[in-house]
Amino acid sequence: MRKKDVEKLVSTSSSSVYGKPEEIPVEGDVLIKSISVYGASKAACENLIHAYSHLYGLKTAVLRYTNIVGLKLRHGVVNDFIVKFFS
């Protein structure tokens, strides 16, 4: 990005970085407390982006998306998170 003079970066993350939040909806300034490897990896990526932004003056935004869960969802990261959250 530095070689191509990219000035701005928008990245996607996940609400999984919050782990089990105490309140919903979650405000953006809540501490990150991941309870899954997926959430921890997303948090690590956010930290790398923050460091890169600080070091090289890149303007960045990280969007923490939540998952929409339907009745047919029975596998994958979202289902595993829900099972852990409510158990």
N, C-alpha and C positions, 0 to 999 in steps of 0.2 A: 504494500500500500504506500509505503514511503517512497519507493522508486517511481511510482506512477502519480505522485502528488495527490493522493486521495485525502480529502480534508474532513470527510464526515463518514461515520459508520453507524448503521442501525442494525442491531442484533436482536435475535429472539432468545428468550429464556423461558422459564416455566415457574408457575406458582409452587412447584415442588420444592423450590429452595427454602420455603417457609417451614417445611415439616408439618407439625400439628399446630396451626395457629390458634392463639387463645381467643381471638375474635374474628368473625367474618362479617363484612368484607375486611380484607387485610389492607392496611395502609402501606405505602411504599417504604416507609422508614422502619418497619418492623425488622428485628434481627433475623438473620438467616440461621435456621436451625434444621438443616436437612436431615431426614431420617432414612433416605434411600441413596443408593449409589447414583442413580439418575439425578436426583436433586443436588447431590454434592458435586457432580460433574458440571451441572449447569451453573452452580455457584462459583466453581473454579473458573469457568469460562468468563463469567461476569468480572471476577477479580483480575483476570489477565487483560480483559478489555479496558478496565479502569486503569491498570498500571500503564498500558500502552498509551492510553489517552493522556495520562499525566506526563509521561516521559517525552512524548513526541508532539503534543499539542493537537492531537486528533479530537475532533468533536464527536462524541458518541452518545447514543441512546440505547438502552436495553429495555425491551418490552417483555414483561413477564405475563405470558398468556396462561389462562386457566383452561382446563379441559371441560368440554361439554360431554356429559355422560348420559347415555340412553339405556333403556331396559335391555337391549341386546348385547351390551358390552360385557363380556365375560372373561377376557384375557388381556394381557399386556400390562404396561406400566401403570396406566390409569386405574385399571381394575385392582391391581396389586396394592396401589396406594390407598384406594378406598377400603379395601379389606383390612389393611393395617390400621387405618385411621379410625375405623368404627369398631375395631375389636379390642 
